[in-house]
Amino acid sequence: MPFWKKDPVKKDIYTNVAEGLRQVYKTKLLPLEEAYRFHEFHSPQLDDSDFSAKPM
């Protein structure tokens, strides 16, 4: 297939920013953090409440 006829990119649509951040974290970033055991030496895993809470 020629380079100018790329496959259409699947775009995710979220209802709000917090939902989008939570979904991206769980699908992309969390598996990477678990693979490198990030939670054991730096900070705990983020929960759903971390994304829905008001800023401090």
N, C-alpha and C positions, 0 to 999 in steps of 0.2 A: 504494500500500500504506500503511495507517495506521502511524503512528509506533510504536505498541505491538507491531506484528507485524514486527519487524525480521528480516532474514535471519540465520540462525544463524551465529555467528562461528566460523571454523575455529580450533581450538585445537591448537597444536603440542605434542606430548608428547616429552620427551627422556628418555634413560636416566639422565643425571646432569647436574649443574650445568655442568660444564666443557663437555660436549657442547652444551648449550643455548646457552651464551655464545658458543662458537665458531660455531655455526650462525647465530645472530642477528647476530654481527659480520660474517660473510661475506655475508649476504643484505641487511642493512639499512645498516650503518655503513660498510663498505668501499666500496661504490659512491659514497657521499657523499664520503668521504675522497679517492677517486680523482678525482672531478669537480672538487674544489677544490684538488687537488694538495697535500694536507696532508702527504704523505710527503716532499715536496721541501724543506720548510722547518721541519718540527717534529720528527717521529719516524718511523722506518721502519714499514712495514706489519707487523702481527702475524701470526706463523706459527702452525701447529697446535701446535708445541712450546711456544709461549708460554702456551697454554691448558692444556696437560697437565703443565707443570713445577710443581714444588713451590714455594711462596712463599719469598721470600728472607728 
